[in-house]
Each structure stands twice: as structure tokens, then as C-alpha cells.
Amino acid sequence: MFPRTTIAFALALGLAAMPLHAAEKAPTTQQQRMTDCNQQATGKTGDARKTFMSACLKGETPAQTQQDKMKTCNASATAKELKGEARKTYMSSCLSGKPAATS
């Protein structure tokens, strides 16, 4: 038979490990969405952040601001190494939301 101290020690060790096991649970869908939306809202403040977070948490795709569109389209055009008329055409179609024509 096991001495009482060994049983008590094993029981205490098992109880100590329980909170660790509970912490390993995957986040709920809402918690994951909150984390994702928070990361996407980096740099937004005030009413713009509130509006973005509200739409994001509802699962809606928030409208992109003109400034954000400009940054995205510019970065894309630079990555594609577009110059001159090709860049102008690409930027126009990108900013209007139409599929970009590739050259």
C-alpha cells in the first residue's frame, strides 16, 4: 500500500496541474475574431476605430478609406514595378475597385 503522504502528494500535484490544462483551451470564435480585428485596427483611433471594430466584430467587411486604398494600390504597383502609363492605368483601376488590367 502507498503511504498517505504519497497519495496526498500525487493528489496535490494533480490539482496544481488542473489550471494549466484549462488554460490550453482554444479561444472561442468571438475571442479569435476580437484578436484578429484588434490586429487589423492597428493605427486607427477614435470614431474610425469604433466603426471599424463594430463592423469587423459583426463579420462585415468594413469599407476601406480612400487613404488606405491609396496605400494598398501604391504598394502593389511598386511591387509590380509598374512605371509610366502602365502604373497610371493600374492605379486608376485599383482605386476605383475594378479588376486591374495586367501589362
LOTORTOR-951978 format. One record per atom (N, C-alpha, C): residue number from 1; z, x, y negated. Coordinates in Angstrom, 3 decimals, padded with zeros to 6 digits, m for minus. Each point is the difference from the previous one (the first is absolute). Layout:
BEGIN
k: NUM, w: Z, u: X, v: Y .
...
//
This chain:
BEGIN
k: 1, w: 000.000, u: 000.831, v: 001.175 .
k: 1, w: 000.000, u: m000.831, v: m001.175 .
k: 1, w: 000.000, u: 000.882, v: m001.247 .
k: 2, w: m000.551, u: m000.581, v: m001.082 .
k: 2, w: m000.040, u: 000.707, v: m001.275 .
k: 2, w: 001.316, u: m000.184, v: m000.739 .
k: 3, w: 000.468, u: 001.048, v: m000.628 .
k: 3, w: 001.198, u: m000.164, v: m000.821 .
k: 3, w: m000.307, u: m000.903, v: m001.187 .
k: 4, w: 001.000, u: m000.642, v: m000.498 .
k: 4, w: m000.179, u: m000.936, v: m001.114 .
k: 4, w: m000.585, u: 000.688, v: m001.230 .
k: 5, w: 000.347, u: 001.233, v: m000.248 .
k: 5, w: m000.513, u: 000.708, v: m001.173 .
k: 5, w: m001.512, u: 000.200, v: 000.107 .
k: 6, w: m000.504, u: 000.249, v: 001.183 .
k: 6, w: m001.436, u: 000.182, v: 000.185 .
k: 6, w: m000.729, u: m001.308, v: m000.280 .
k: 7, w: 000.533, u: m001.089, v: 000.492 .
k: 7, w: m000.603, u: m001.315, v: m000.231 .
k: 7, w: 000.063, u: m000.341, v: m001.481 .
k: 8, w: 001.127, u: 000.261, v: m000.637 .
k: 8, w: 000.160, u: m000.287, v: m001.427 .
k: 8, w: m000.965, u: 000.857, v: m000.819 .
k: 9, w: m000.169, u: 001.258, v: 000.384 .
k: 9, w: m000.924, u: 000.886, v: m000.704 .
k: 9, w: m001.441, u: m000.488, v: 000.137 .
k: 10, w: m000.401, u: m000.385, v: 001.190 .
k: 10, w: m001.357, u: m000.499, v: 000.239 .
k: 10, w: m000.247, u: m001.286, v: m000.788 .
k: 11, w: 000.978, u: m000.869, v: m000.053 .
k: 11, w: m000.114, u: m001.244, v: m000.746 .
k: 11, w: m000.118, u: 000.280, v: m001.498 .
k: 12, w: 000.803, u: 000.925, v: m000.508 .
k: 12, w: m000.057, u: 000.355, v: m001.421 .
k: 12, w: m001.347, u: 000.633, v: m000.345 .
k: 13, w: m000.494, u: 000.834, v: 000.880 .
k: 13, w: m001.289, u: 000.635, v: m000.218 .
k: 13, w: m001.124, u: m001.044, v: m000.015 .
k: 14, w: 000.076, u: m000.959, v: 000.880 .
k: 14, w: m000.995, u: m001.078, v: 000.036 .
k: 14, w: 000.040, u: m000.855, v: m001.246 .
k: 15, w: 001.180, u: m000.307, v: m000.484 .
k: 15, w: 000.137, u: m000.790, v: m001.222 .
k: 15, w: m000.488, u: 000.771, v: m001.225 .
k: 16, w: 000.198, u: 001.305, v: 000.000 .
k: 16, w: m000.436, u: 000.820, v: m001.132 .
k: 16, w: m001.527, u: 000.055, v: m000.075 .
k: 17, w: m000.655, u: m000.084, v: 001.133 .
k: 17, w: m001.461, u: 000.087, v: 000.022 .
k: 17, w: m000.672, u: m001.331, v: m000.337 .
k: 18, w: 000.731, u: m001.094, v: 000.030 .
k: 18, w: m000.603, u: m001.316, v: m000.262 .
k: 18, w: m000.637, u: m000.112, v: m001.385 .
k: 19, w: 000.631, u: 000.435, v: m001.090 .
k: 19, w: m000.658, u: m000.111, v: m001.303 .
k: 19, w: m001.297, u: 000.806, v: m000.072 .
k: 20, w: m000.070, u: 001.115, v: 000.703 .
k: 20, w: m001.223, u: 000.791, v: 000.010 .
k: 20, w: m001.128, u: m000.774, v: 000.661 .
k: 21, w: 000.309, u: m000.682, v: 001.064 .
k: 21, w: m001.017, u: m000.791, v: 000.693 .
k: 21, w: m000.477, u: m001.154, v: m000.883 .
k: 22, w: 000.900, u: m000.625, v: m000.719 .
k: 22, w: m000.372, u: m001.120, v: m000.869 .
k: 22, w: m000.873, u: 000.471, v: m001.152 .
k: 23, w: 000.191, u: 001.218, v: m000.470 .
k: 23, w: m000.774, u: 000.517, v: m001.120 .
k: 23, w: m001.436, u: 000.320, v: 000.387 .
k: 24, w: m000.295, u: 000.085, v: 001.271 .
k: 24, w: m001.335, u: 000.345, v: 000.464 .
k: 24, w: m000.957, u: m001.177, v: m000.004 .
k: 25, w: 000.469, u: m001.186, v: m000.342 .
k: 25, w: m000.866, u: m001.180, v: m000.007 .
k: 25, w: m001.135, u: 000.176, v: m000.983 .
k: 26, w: m001.162, u: m000.482, v: 000.363 .
k: 26, w: m001.147, u: 000.045, v: m000.905 .
k: 26, w: 000.236, u: m000.989, v: m001.135 .
k: 27, w: m000.498, u: 000.321, v: m001.198 .
k: 27, w: 000.191, u: m000.923, v: m001.118 .
k: 27, w: m000.759, u: m001.306, v: 000.233 .
k: 28, w: 000.511, u: m001.066, v: m000.575 .
k: 28, w: m000.683, u: m001.283, v: 000.129 .
k: 28, w: m001.301, u: 000.058, v: m000.796 .
k: 29, w: m000.854, u: m000.975, v: 000.201 .
k: 29, w: m001.275, u: m000.050, v: m000.708 .
k: 29, w: 000.229, u: m000.012, v: m001.505 .
k: 30, w: 000.960, u: m000.789, v: m000.451 .
k: 30, w: 000.290, u: m000.090, v: m001.432 .
k: 30, w: 000.525, u: 001.327, v: m000.545 .
k: 31, w: 000.852, u: 000.676, v: 000.777 .
k: 31, w: 000.522, u: 001.290, v: m000.440 .
k: 31, w: m001.127, u: 001.029, v: m000.093 .
k: 32, w: m000.901, u: m000.022, v: 000.967 .
k: 32, w: m001.126, u: 000.931, v: m000.013 .
k: 32, w: m000.920, u: m000.292, v: m001.180 .
k: 33, w: m000.231, u: m001.287, v: m000.254 .
k: 33, w: m000.841, u: m000.391, v: m001.135 .
k: 33, w: 000.631, u: 000.464, v: m001.312 .
k: 34, w: 001.320, u: m000.129, v: m000.116 .
k: 34, w: 000.706, u: 000.436, v: m001.212 .
k: 34, w: m000.174, u: 001.504, v: m000.198 .
k: 35, w: 000.131, u: 000.761, v: 001.067 .
k: 35, w: m000.181, u: 001.446, v: m000.069 .
k: 35, w: m001.420, u: 000.347, v: m000.439 .
k: 36, w: m000.984, u: m000.638, v: 000.614 .
k: 36, w: m001.400, u: 000.263, v: m000.330 .
k: 36, w: m000.312, u: m000.381, v: m001.451 .
k: 37, w: 000.462, u: m001.164, v: m000.417 .
k: 37, w: m000.257, u: m000.458, v: m001.367 .
k: 37, w: 000.663, u: 000.922, v: m001.017 .
k: 38, w: 001.210, u: 000.462, v: 000.303 .
k: 38, w: 000.696, u: 000.926, v: m000.898 .
k: 38, w: m000.786, u: 001.292, v: m000.172 .
k: 39, w: m000.568, u: 000.504, v: 001.088 .
k: 39, w: m000.790, u: 001.225, v: m000.092 .
k: 39, w: m001.256, u: m000.226, v: m000.837 .
k: 40, w: m000.637, u: m001.154, v: 000.168 .
k: 40, w: m001.215, u: m000.299, v: m000.751 .
k: 40, w: 000.294, u: m000.252, v: m001.478 .
k: 41, w: 001.208, u: m000.430, v: m000.316 .
k: 41, w: 000.352, u: m000.336, v: m001.380 .
k: 41, w: 000.461, u: 001.211, v: m000.809 .
k: 42, w: m000.060, u: 001.172, v: 000.595 .
k: 42, w: 000.421, u: 001.209, v: m000.700 .
k: 42, w: m000.783, u: 000.142, v: m001.298 .
k: 43, w: 000.718, u: 000.201, v: m001.088 .
k: 43, w: m000.631, u: 000.174, v: m001.303 .
k: 43, w: m000.088, u: m001.275, v: m000.814 .
k: 44, w: 000.150, u: m001.148, v: 000.634 .
k: 44, w: m000.038, u: m001.270, v: m000.726 .
k: 44, w: 001.406, u: m000.310, v: m000.507 .
k: 45, w: 000.089, u: m000.589, v: m001.191 .
k: 45, w: 001.309, u: m000.348, v: m000.555 .
k: 45, w: m000.053, u: m001.384, v: m000.624 .
k: 46, w: 001.162, u: m000.559, v: m000.227 .
k: 46, w: 000.123, u: m001.267, v: m000.717 .
k: 46, w: m000.709, u: m001.161, v: 000.664 .
k: 47, w: m000.682, u: m000.807, v: m000.830 .
k: 47, w: m000.671, u: m001.196, v: 000.488 .
k: 47, w: m001.128, u: 000.327, v: 000.974 .
k: 48, w: m000.686, u: 001.110, v: m000.216 .
k: 48, w: m001.086, u: 000.385, v: 000.908 .
k: 48, w: 000.550, u: 000.241, v: 001.403 .
k: 49, w: 001.158, u: 000.645, v: 000.093 .
k: 49, w: 000.607, u: 000.260, v: 001.308 .
k: 49, w: 000.473, u: m001.302, v: 000.641 .
k: 50, w: 000.622, u: m000.868, v: m000.805 .
k: 50, w: 000.482, u: m001.290, v: 000.524 .
k: 50, w: m001.155, u: m000.812, v: 000.576 .
k: 51, w: m001.070, u: m000.091, v: m000.764 .
k: 51, w: m001.165, u: m000.765, v: 000.438 .
k: 51, w: m000.585, u: 000.608, v: 001.270 .
k: 52, w: m000.134, u: 001.332, v: 000.016 .
k: 52, w: m000.541, u: 000.678, v: 001.167 .
k: 52, w: 000.867, u: m000.243, v: 001.224 .
k: 53, w: 001.315, u: 000.208, v: m000.138 .
k: 53, w: 000.917, u: m000.152, v: 001.136 .
k: 53, w: 000.005, u: m001.432, v: 000.518 .
k: 54, w: m000.028, u: m000.966, v: m000.896 .
k: 54, w: m000.009, u: m001.397, v: 000.414 .
k: 54, w: m001.235, u: m000.303, v: 000.855 .
k: 55, w: m001.150, u: 000.420, v: m000.489 .
k: 55, w: m001.247, u: m000.246, v: 000.745 .
k: 55, w: m000.016, u: 000.784, v: 001.302 .
k: 56, w: 000.438, u: 001.239, v: m000.040 .
k: 56, w: m000.011, u: 000.851, v: 001.179 .
k: 56, w: 000.919, u: m000.546, v: 001.100 .
k: 57, w: 001.198, u: m000.429, v: m000.379 .
k: 57, w: 000.948, u: m000.509, v: 000.989 .
k: 57, w: m000.454, u: m001.326, v: 000.613 .
k: 58, w: m000.824, u: m000.745, v: m000.730 .
k: 58, w: m000.551, u: m001.239, v: 000.547 .
k: 58, w: m001.179, u: 000.285, v: 000.915 .
k: 59, w: m000.436, u: 001.260, v: 000.024 .
k: 59, w: m001.129, u: 000.373, v: 000.841 .
k: 59, w: m001.334, u: m000.146, v: m000.703 .
k: 60, w: 000.052, u: m000.300, v: m001.289 .
k: 60, w: m001.234, u: m000.141, v: m000.768 .
k: 60, w: m000.438, u: 001.382, v: m000.464 .
k: 61, w: m001.277, u: 000.159, v: m000.216 .
k: 61, w: m000.500, u: 001.249, v: m000.551 .
k: 61, w: 000.006, u: m000.137, v: m001.508 .
k: 62, w: 000.879, u: 000.740, v: m000.670 .
k: 62, w: 000.067, u: m000.117, v: m001.448 .
k: 62, w: m001.281, u: 000.506, v: m000.653 .
k: 63, w: m000.358, u: m000.627, v: m001.098 .
k: 63, w: m001.198, u: 000.414, v: m000.723 .
k: 63, w: 000.215, u: 001.405, v: m000.553 .
k: 64, w: m001.025, u: 000.796, v: 000.107 .
k: 64, w: 000.065, u: 001.368, v: m000.488 .
k: 64, w: m000.306, u: 000.003, v: m001.497 .
k: 65, w: 000.784, u: 000.722, v: m000.775 .
k: 65, w: m000.246, u: 000.059, v: m001.438 .
k: 65, w: m001.252, u: 000.824, v: m000.261 .
k: 66, w: m000.583, u: m000.190, v: m001.182 .
k: 66, w: m001.216, u: 000.732, v: m000.353 .
k: 66, w: 000.268, u: 001.510, v: 000.005 .
k: 67, w: 001.181, u: 000.379, v: m000.448 .
k: 67, w: 000.353, u: 001.417, v: m000.030 .
k: 67, w: 000.077, u: 000.568, v: 001.420 .
k: 68, w: 000.578, u: m000.769, v: 000.924 .
k: 68, w: 000.080, u: 000.437, v: 001.386 .
k: 68, w: m001.390, u: 000.089, v: 000.623 .
k: 69, w: m000.856, u: m000.982, v: m000.317 .
k: 69, w: m001.373, u: 000.037, v: 000.499 .
k: 69, w: m000.711, u: 001.250, v: m000.492 .
k: 70, w: 000.193, u: 000.311, v: m001.274 .
k: 70, w: m000.653, u: 001.162, v: m000.598 .
k: 70, w: 000.434, u: 001.276, v: 000.713 .
k: 71, w: 001.308, u: 000.137, v: 000.246 .
k: 71, w: 000.512, u: 001.184, v: 000.693 .
k: 71, w: m000.587, u: 000.108, v: 001.402 .
k: 72, w: 000.008, u: m001.123, v: 000.733 .
k: 72, w: m000.498, u: m000.008, v: 001.373 .
k: 72, w: m001.487, u: 000.328, v: 000.052 .
k: 73, w: m000.781, u: m000.659, v: m000.841 .
k: 73, w: m001.445, u: 000.219, v: m000.004 .
k: 73, w: m000.334, u: 001.419, v: m000.439 .
k: 74, w: 000.707, u: 000.504, v: m000.992 .
k: 74, w: m000.243, u: 001.352, v: m000.487 .
k: 74, w: 000.302, u: 001.026, v: 001.086 .
k: 75, w: 001.115, u: m000.173, v: 000.691 .
k: 75, w: 000.364, u: 000.921, v: 001.071 .
k: 75, w: m001.036, u: m000.046, v: 001.123 .
k: 76, w: m000.465, u: m001.191, v: 000.312 .
k: 76, w: m001.004, u: m000.159, v: 001.048 .
k: 76, w: m001.320, u: 000.657, v: m000.392 .
k: 77, w: m000.415, u: m000.195, v: m001.240 .
k: 77, w: m001.250, u: 000.601, v: m000.481 .
k: 77, w: 000.104, u: 001.520, v: m000.022 .
k: 78, w: 001.163, u: 000.504, v: m000.374 .
k: 78, w: 000.209, u: 001.448, v: m000.019 .
k: 78, w: m000.038, u: 000.555, v: 001.422 .
k: 79, w: 000.642, u: m000.702, v: 000.945 .
k: 79, w: 000.007, u: 000.443, v: 001.392 .
k: 79, w: m001.413, u: 000.014, v: 000.582 .
k: 80, w: m000.821, u: m000.934, v: m000.436 .
k: 80, w: m001.386, u: m000.063, v: 000.489 .
k: 80, w: m000.908, u: 000.953, v: m000.764 .
k: 81, w: 000.572, u: 000.701, v: m000.989 .
k: 81, w: m000.719, u: 000.967, v: m000.825 .
k: 81, w: m001.226, u: m000.619, v: m000.677 .
k: 82, w: 000.172, u: m001.221, v: m000.512 .
k: 82, w: m001.090, u: m000.670, v: m000.697 .
k: 82, w: m000.080, u: 000.495, v: m001.431 .
k: 83, w: m001.210, u: 000.157, v: m000.484 .
k: 83, w: m000.218, u: 000.477, v: m001.372 .
k: 83, w: m001.109, u: m000.834, v: m000.645 .
k: 84, w: m000.010, u: m000.018, v: m001.318 .
k: 84, w: m001.078, u: m000.623, v: m000.759 .
k: 84, w: m000.177, u: m001.482, v: 000.270 .
k: 85, w: m001.250, u: m000.386, v: 000.194 .
k: 85, w: m000.357, u: m001.408, v: 000.184 .
k: 85, w: 000.613, u: m000.592, v: 001.277 .
k: 86, w: 000.080, u: 000.790, v: 001.050 .
k: 86, w: 000.582, u: m000.479, v: 001.260 .
k: 86, w: 001.471, u: m000.361, v: m000.202 .
k: 87, w: 000.718, u: 000.838, v: m000.755 .
k: 87, w: 001.413, u: m000.276, v: m000.275 .
k: 87, w: 000.143, u: m001.247, v: m000.861 .
k: 88, w: m000.865, u: m000.116, v: m001.009 .
k: 88, w: 000.043, u: m001.154, v: m000.905 .
k: 88, w: m000.228, u: m001.300, v: 000.770 .
k: 89, w: m000.986, u: 000.005, v: 000.877 .
k: 89, w: m000.308, u: m001.180, v: 000.814 .
k: 89, w: 001.161, u: m000.309, v: 000.943 .
k: 90, w: 000.540, u: 001.042, v: 000.639 .
k: 90, w: 001.113, u: m000.183, v: 000.919 .
k: 90, w: 001.220, u: m000.573, v: m000.718 .
k: 91, w: 000.353, u: 000.574, v: m001.144 .
k: 91, w: 001.162, u: m000.458, v: m000.760 .
k: 91, w: m000.165, u: m001.456, v: m000.425 .
k: 92, w: m001.195, u: m000.369, v: m000.422 .
k: 92, w: m000.258, u: m001.370, v: m000.423 .
k: 92, w: 000.231, u: m000.978, v: 001.146 .
k: 93, w: m000.566, u: 000.320, v: 001.161 .
k: 93, w: 000.149, u: m000.909, v: 001.139 .
k: 93, w: 001.439, u: 000.008, v: 000.521 .
k: 94, w: 000.645, u: 001.150, v: m000.023 .
k: 94, w: 001.382, u: 000.093, v: 000.478 .
k: 94, w: 000.941, u: m000.808, v: m000.892 .
k: 95, w: m000.147, u: 000.143, v: m001.302 .
k: 95, w: 000.883, u: m000.703, v: m000.935 .
k: 95, w: m000.231, u: m001.503, v: 000.006 .
k: 96, w: m001.216, u: m000.423, v: 000.330 .
k: 96, w: m000.275, u: m001.436, v: 000.034 .
k: 96, w: 000.442, u: m000.620, v: 001.328 .
k: 97, w: 000.323, u: 000.851, v: 000.979 .
k: 97, w: 000.447, u: m000.503, v: 001.288 .
k: 97, w: m001.122, u: m000.251, v: 000.971 .
k: 98, w: m001.222, u: 000.319, v: m000.399 .
k: 98, w: m001.140, u: m000.175, v: 000.887 .
k: 98, w: m000.094, u: 001.208, v: 000.924 .
k: 99, w: m000.607, u: m000.177, v: 001.174 .
k: 99, w: m000.173, u: 001.155, v: 000.881 .
k: 99, w: m000.830, u: 001.074, v: m000.696 .
k: 100, w: 000.473, u: 001.233, v: 000.119 .
k: 100, w: m000.693, u: 001.101, v: m000.679 .
k: 100, w: m001.253, u: 000.393, v: 000.744 .
k: 101, w: m001.036, u: 000.258, v: m000.756 .
k: 101, w: m001.254, u: 000.497, v: 000.581 .
k: 101, w: 000.158, u: 001.487, v: 000.230 .
k: 102, w: m000.389, u: 000.467, v: 001.157 .
k: 102, w: 000.113, u: 001.427, v: 000.282 .
k: 102, w: m001.339, u: 000.660, v: m000.218 .
k: 103, w: 000.045, u: 001.220, v: m000.510 .
k: 103, w: m001.226, u: 000.742, v: m000.276 .
k: 103, w: m000.189, u: 001.097, v: 000.975 .
//
